[in-house]
Amino acid sequence: MFDKVTEHIYIHPAEHYTDRPNIGLIVGEKFSLLYDAGNSAKHVEKLKSELSEQGLPRPDFVLLSHWHWDHSFGAKFWNAPVIAGRKTDEQLQKVAEWQWDDISMENRIESGEDIVFCSEMIKREYPDRNKIEVVPADIVFEGRMSINLGGISCEIIHAKGPHSEDSVICYIPSEKFLFLGDANCKDLYGKPWKFDIEHEEDFLDNIAKIPYDKVLTDDFIRLLDALDFELCISGHAEIMTKNELYNSLGY
Ligand SMILES: [Zn+2]
């Protein structure tokens, strides 16, 4: 179910078992925009049927928060133009060439291109990995862009932040709401950390041990300071106030 959060914003909650993130729908008078594509065709089918059941529109645009599989692998299945920042698009072009057999996946973990956590979650979401189809974006921007959905505008900002250098956030001034994607999260691809699918209960403790990059986080906070929002949501967590977000980042 998509939950109504403000007059024009709906959010479908994250599903942690296969690392499906929160999916936002911003509905204007003319167009609607989806923030993040979902992680598979199956995920997209589920979202589409819930939109129909709830009488909500199918998105006219799909905006990607960053390249990570859980946010981007559903992109092909919406039949709508996909918007991404330049860096996200460049990385997706590489990922589109990746092979998904066990050896190729292990090699990418060795080389640091991918991590154990994503690899295990991909295996869970895709019993048949031949079904993985990664596509680059249709509309690529650099820096910032705005999109007027009819009576409501979205400010789309390449924010960088501590999680991934391609992170794009979506700010909706009239609703004082901000979609963060994973931009406020730690960098799971930087320093090594332990994930054992047999001990998923340790996941949050292990993540807690990863430090935030201070310089990237400082820059990110400066960007957030300039945005007038009351509520925000990160990719895999609950809605927070601006204060709660700052506290979570140690500010
Ligand atoms: Zn991510």
Residues whose N, C-alpha, C, O or C-beta is under 5 A from the ligand:
A	BS01	ZN	H68 D182
